[in-house]
Amino acid sequence: MYPFAYTRVSDTREALNAGRRGGRYIAGGTTLVDLMRETVERPEALVDISGLPLREVTATEGGGLRIGALVTMSQAAADRKVRSLYPVISEALELSASAQLRNMATIGGNIMQRTRCTYFRDVTAACNKREPGSGCAAREGFNRMHAILGTSDDCVATHPSDVAVAFAALEATVHLLGPDGERRLPFADFLLRPGSTPNREQAVQQGELITAVEIPALPRPLRSGYLKVRDRQSYEFALTSAAVALHVRGGVIREAKVAAGGVGTVPWKLPAVERHLVGERPSEALWAAAAARAAQGARPLRHNRFKPELLQRTVERQLRIVGGTK
C-alpha cells in the first residue's frame, strides 16, 4: 500500500474543503481499502466522513423515503419504513454481502463501489477502466460474469451493487452536496455507461459528497421484491437479478417498475418489460410475454451466452412472485 494522508472531518464544510483539494471520501471503507491494498487505487489523501450527520432514514411527503448516505446496509435493510414501504430495497441489501460487510458498508459507498471484474483488479491485466487506453482483457478472456447490456468496445464490466438495481427500478434520486451547492441527480443519470471513457463511472463532480438517496412516493398498494441468481447462496455476486415493483388496482397493473442486475454495465432498467405490463391483468401468459423483452439489445460474449435466457427466466420468475401468481 502506498503512503497517504488521512483526515477525519466533523462537518460537511470541512469535508467539501478537503474533497475540493483532491481528498477521497471514505466511510465504511469496504471497497476502497481493498482497492488500495491491491494497488488498483492510490489516493494521496483520504477524508473520513463517517462522523457526518447523514445516518437517518426519513419518510417524505406522500410516502417516499430518504436514506442518508451514511446509513449502513444493515441499518437500511432493518428499518421498519424501508421494509414496509419498499421491501425490494431490504431484500436487495440482505442478499448483497456478508453480515460483517453490511454492518460496515454505507448506502453512499455501496452505489459508488467499483466493479468486481477480475481484470480490473489485476494490475497486470489490460483494463481501460483502470488505465485508459490499455485495452480490455475481459473481451477475449474469461467473461462469464461480464455484461451483455450497455457494453462498449472499451469495457464489458458489470456494476456489482444489488441495492442499486432496486434504486434504478424505483427511479430514485441521488442528493449531492458540492462546492457550488446542492443538486439532485436521477439515479439513471448517476451511474454512467462505459462508452469510450469507462474510467468515469459516476456523474459526480470533484469534491461532491453524496448526502442521501431518495425514493419517490409511488402509488399504493405496491408490491415489490428482489430476486438474485448466483453460483452459490452465500456472499456471491449476481449472474442475473431482478427488482420488480407493481401497483395493481382493480385487477389491472397500473404501474410497473422493473430493473435487472448482473447483466449490465450499470443497473439496467427494463422499460420494454414495464410497457408490456401496464394496463394488463396479471397472468402467467403476461409474465412470460413481458419477460421475453428483458434481453433486448443484449450482446453476449463467448462465455456468457447463457445470460440472455437466464435474465428472461429471472425476470419472469420475479414477476410471478411479486404479482402473486407463483
C-alpha positions in Angstrom: 0.0 0.0 0.0 1.3 3.4 -0.9 1.6 6.3 1.6 -1.4 8.6 2.0 -2.7 11.4 4.2 -5.7 10.9 6.5 -8.1 13.5 7.7 -11.3 12.9 9.8 -13.9 15.6 9.4 -16.8 16.6 11.7 -19.0 18.7 9.4 -19.9 18.9 5.7 -18.0 22.1 5.2 -14.7 20.5 6.3 -15.5 17.5 4.1 -16.1 19.7 1.0 -13.0 21.7 1.5 -10.9 18.5 1.8 -12.6 17.0 -1.2 -12.1 20.0 -3.3 -8.3 19.7 -2.6 -8.4 16.2 -4.1 -9.2 14.1 -1.0 -11.1 10.8 -1.4 -14.1 10.3 0.8 -14.2 7.1 2.9 -16.7 5.8 5.5 -17.0 2.1 5.9 -14.0 1.5 3.5 -15.2 -1.9 2.4 -14.4 -1.2 -1.2 -11.7 1.5 -1.3 -9.4 -0.2 1.3 -9.4 -3.4 -0.8 -8.6 -1.4 -3.9 -5.8 0.4 -2.1 -4.4 -2.9 -0.8 -4.3 -4.3 -4.3 -2.8 -1.0 -5.6 -5.7 -0.6 -8.1 -6.3 2.8 -6.4 -3.6 5.0 -5.0 -5.2 8.1 -3.4 -2.9 10.6 -1.9 -5.4 11.7 0.7 -8.4 10.1 2.5 -11.2 12.1 4.1 -13.0 10.2 6.7 -16.7 11.3 6.6 -18.0 8.6 9.0 -18.7 11.3 11.6 -21.1 13.4 9.5 -24.8 13.5 10.4 -26.1 11.6 7.4 -27.4 8.5 9.2 -31.2 8.9 9.1 -34.0 7.2 7.2 -36.9 9.6 6.9 -40.3 9.4 5.3 -41.0 12.1 2.7 -44.3 13.7 1.8 -46.7 11.3 0.1 -45.0 8.1 1.2 -41.5 8.3 -0.2 -38.2 7.7 1.6 -34.9 9.5 2.1 -32.0 7.3 3.1 -28.9 9.1 4.4 -25.7 8.3 2.6 -24.0 7.0 5.8 -26.8 4.7 6.8 -25.2 1.3 6.8 -26.6 -1.5 4.6 -27.8 -3.5 7.7 -29.5 -0.4 9.2 -31.3 0.3 6.0 -32.4 -3.3 5.5 -33.8 -3.5 9.0 -35.5 -0.1 9.0 -39.3 -0.5 9.5 -40.1 2.2 7.0 -37.9 0.6 4.3 -39.3 -2.9 5.0 -42.9 -1.8 4.9 -42.8 0.7 2.0 -40.2 -0.8 -0.3 -39.3 -4.4 0.7 -37.3 -4.7 -2.6 -34.7 -2.5 -1.0 -34.4 -4.6 2.1 -34.3 -7.8 0.1 -31.6 -6.5 -2.2 -29.4 -5.3 0.7 -29.8 -8.6 2.6 -28.7 -10.6 -0.5 -25.7 -8.3 -1.1 -22.9 -9.3 1.2 -21.9 -11.0 4.4 -23.4 -9.6 7.7 -20.0 -8.2 8.7 -19.7 -6.2 5.5 -23.3 -5.0 5.7 -22.6 -3.7 9.2 -19.8 -1.5 7.9 -20.7 -0.6 4.3 -22.8 2.5 3.7 -25.5 3.3 1.2 -23.5 6.0 -0.4 -20.4 3.8 -0.6 -22.4 1.0 -2.0 -23.6 2.9 -5.0 -20.1 4.3 -5.5 -18.4 0.9 -5.5 -16.3 -0.1 -8.4 -16.6 -3.3 -10.5 -15.6 -6.7 -9.3 -14.1 -7.6 -12.8 -11.1 -9.7 -12.1 -9.1 -7.9 -14.9 -9.8 -4.5 -13.3 -8.5 -5.8 -10.0 -5.4 -7.4 -11.6 -2.9 -4.6 -12.1 -1.0 -6.8 -14.6 -4.0 -7.1 -17.0 -5.2 -4.6 -19.6 -8.1 -2.6 -18.3 -9.4 0.7 -19.8 -11.4 1.3 -16.6 -8.2 1.2 -14.5 -5.8 2.6 -17.1 -7.5 4.3 -20.1 -6.2 3.2 -23.5 -4.6 0.0 -22.2 -7.4 -2.3 -23.7 -10.0 -4.7 -22.3 -8.6 -8.1 -21.4 -12.1 -9.3 -20.5 -13.4 -9.2 -24.0 -11.2 -12.1 -25.1 -10.6 -13.5 -21.7 -12.9 -15.5 -19.3 -16.0 -13.3 -19.4 -18.7 -15.5 -17.8 -19.6 -12.9 -15.1 -19.5 -9.9 -17.5 -22.1 -7.7 -19.0 -24.3 -8.3 -22.0 -26.1 -4.9 -21.9 -24.7 -1.4 -22.1 -21.2 -2.6 -23.2 -18.7 -1.0 -25.5 -15.5 -1.9 -27.3 -13.7 -0.5 -24.3 -15.4 -2.2 -21.3 -17.8 -5.1 -20.5 -17.6 -5.0 -16.7 -20.8 -5.2 -14.7 -21.8 -2.9 -11.9 -21.8 -5.1 -8.7 -24.4 -3.4 -6.4 -27.6 -5.2 -5.7 -29.4 -2.2 -4.0 -28.5 -0.1 -7.0 -30.8 -2.3 -9.1 -33.6 -1.6 -6.7 -32.9 2.1 -6.8 -32.8 2.0 -10.6 -36.2 0.2 -10.7 -37.8 2.6 -8.2 -36.4 5.6 -10.1 -34.6 7.0 -7.1 -32.8 10.4 -6.9 -29.3 10.9 -5.5 -28.8 14.1 -3.4 -25.3 15.7 -3.8 -23.6 18.5 -2.0 -20.6 20.2 -3.6 -18.7 23.5 -3.6 -21.4 25.0 -5.8 -24.2 23.9 -3.5 -26.8 21.1 -3.6 -28.1 19.3 -6.6 -30.3 16.2 -7.3 -29.5 13.7 -9.9 -31.9 11.0 -11.2 -30.4 7.6 -10.5 -30.5 6.7 -14.2 -28.0 9.6 -14.8 -25.9 9.0 -11.7 -24.1 5.8 -12.9 -22.5 6.1 -16.3 -22.3 3.6 -19.1 -18.7 3.0 -20.2 -18.7 4.2 -23.8 -15.2 5.3 -24.6 -14.5 6.6 -21.1 -15.0 3.6 -18.8 -12.8 5.1 -16.2 -15.5 7.7 -15.5 -18.2 5.7 -13.6 -20.4 8.3 -11.8 -21.6 11.7 -12.7 -20.1 13.2 -9.6 -18.0 16.3 -9.7 -14.7 17.0 -7.9 -15.3 17.3 -4.2 -19.1 16.5 -4.4 -20.5 14.4 -1.5 -23.5 12.1 -1.6 -25.8 13.1 1.2 -28.8 10.8 0.5 -30.8 8.6 -1.8 -34.4 9.5 -2.1 -37.1 7.1 -3.2 -40.2 8.8 -4.7 -43.7 8.2 -3.5 -45.3 5.6 -5.6 -49.0 4.7 -5.8 -50.4 2.2 -3.3 -50.9 -0.7 -2.9 -47.4 -1.5 -4.1 -45.9 -5.0 -4.1 -42.1 -5.3 -4.6 -39.3 -7.7 -4.3 -35.7 -8.7 -5.4 -34.6 -12.0 -6.9 -30.9 -12.8 -7.3 -29.4 -15.7 -9.2 -25.8 -16.6 -8.3 -23.4 -19.6 -8.3 -23.7 -20.1 -4.5 -26.1 -18.9 -1.9 -23.6 -17.2 0.4 -21.8 -13.9 -0.4 -21.6 -14.0 -4.2 -22.3 -11.5 -6.9 -25.2 -11.9 -9.3 -25.3 -13.8 -12.6 -28.6 -12.1 -13.0 -31.1 -10.4 -10.7 -34.4 -8.6 -11.0 -36.0 -5.9 -9.0 -39.8 -5.6 -9.5 -42.5 -3.2 -8.1 -46.1 -3.5 -9.2 -49.1 -1.3 -8.5 -52.2 -3.3 -9.1 -55.7 -1.8 -8.7 -59.0 -3.3 -9.8 -57.2 -6.4 -11.1 -55.2 -4.3 -13.5 -51.5 -3.4 -13.4 -51.5 0.4 -13.2 -47.7 0.9 -12.8 -44.7 -1.3 -13.2 -41.0 -0.7 -12.2 -38.5 -3.3 -13.4 -34.7 -3.4 -13.5 -32.0 -6.1 -13.8 -28.6 -6.6 -12.3 -25.6 -8.8 -13.1 -26.1 -8.3 -16.8 -25.5 -4.6 -17.4 -22.5 -2.2 -17.1 -25.0 -0.3 -14.9 -28.2 -1.4 -13.2 -30.4 -2.0 -16.2 -33.9 -0.5 -16.3 -36.3 -2.6 -18.5 -38.8 -0.1 -20.0 -40.0 -2.5 -22.7 -41.0 -5.0 -19.9 -42.7 -2.2 -18.0 -44.7 -1.0 -21.0 -45.9 -4.5 -21.8 -47.2 -4.9 -18.2 -49.1 -1.6 -17.7 -52.8 -1.8 -18.4 -52.9 -5.6 -18.3 -54.3 -8.2 -15.9 -51.8 -10.4 -14.1 -51.4 -13.8 -15.7 -48.9 -16.5 -16.4 -49.0 -15.6 -20.1 -48.4 -11.9 -19.3 -45.3 -12.6 -17.2 -43.8 -14.7 -20.0 -44.6 -12.2 -22.7 -43.2 -9.3 -20.7 -40.1 -11.1 -19.7 -39.3 -12.0 -23.3 -38.4 -8.4 -23.8 -35.9 -8.3 -20.9 -32.8 -9.1 -23.0 -33.5 -6.8 -25.9 -30.2 -5.4 -27.3 -28.0 -7.9 -25.5 -24.5 -8.5 -26.8 -23.3 -11.7 -25.2 -19.7 -12.7 -25.2 -18.0 -16.1 -25.6 -18.6 -17.4 -22.0 -21.8 -15.6 -21.0 -24.1 -16.6 -23.9 -26.4 -18.2 -21.3 -27.2 -14.8 -19.7 -30.0 -13.6 -22.1 -32.1 -16.7 -21.4 -31.2 -16.6 -17.7 -32.2 -13.0 -17.5 -35.5 -13.7 -19.1 -36.3 -16.5 -16.8 -35.2 -14.5 -13.7 -37.5 -11.6 -14.6 -40.4 -13.9 -15.4 -39.9 -15.7 -12.0 -39.9 -12.4 -10.1 -42.9 -11.1 -11.9 -44.8 -14.2 -10.8 -43.6 -13.8 -7.2 -44.5 -10.1 -6.9 -47.6 -10.5 -8.9 -48.9 -13.2 -6.6 -49.2 -16.0 -9.2 -46.1 -18.1 -8.4 
